[in-house]
Amino acid sequence: MSVQVILDILQKQTEVYEQLLELAIQKTPVLVSNDVMQLNAILQQERKLVKRSEELEFSRMQHTNIFFANMRSHYRLGKLSELIKAVSNADDKVALSRCHRTLIELLDELKKKNDQNQQLIQQSLSFLDFSIQLLTDDPSDEYTYKHPQSLAYGKSQSFGLDIKR
C-alpha cells in the first residue's frame, strides 16, 4: 500500500477542517446579531462537513492499518504519529509530518473558535434567562430583608390599608 493514498486522505481532511474553521468564523457575527435563520444554515453546512470528516478519518485509519498489516508491524491503532515513525521513505516522512502539523494547528484553531462561539451562546442564554426572570417575577414580592424568624417573613405587606367593599 502506498503512503500516497493516506496523504491524499489527509489533504482532503485538511480541506474539510479549513471549511469548518471558516464556518466557525462566520458563525461568530451571526451569534452576536442573533440571526437564527443564518445560524441554521451554517449548522446544516457544519453537519455535512463533520460527517465528511468522520468518513475521511475512518478511511485514513483503515488505510493506515492496512499499511501496518502489510509491514507486519505491531502498530494497530492507526495513529498518524505511529505511521510517521514507521515510514522509511524520507519524502513520505516529511510529507506526513507536514500534514500532521497542519492538521494539529487547524484543529487547535477550530477548537479555540468553537470555544469562543460557545461562550457567546452561553452569554446569550444567561441574558435570556435574566430577561425571563425580570418578566415573570411577581412585582408584589418584597425586595427588602426580613429576618427569617420575624412574624412578617414571607408575607406581603399591605401598608396597613383596610380595603372593604
HELIX and SHEET records of a PDB file:
HELIX    1   1 VAL A    3  SER A   33  1                                  31    
HELIX    2   2 VAL A   36  MET A   71  1                                  36    
HELIX    3   3 LEU A   80  ALA A   86  1                                   7    
HELIX    4   4 ALA A   90  THR A  136  1                                  47    
END                                                                             
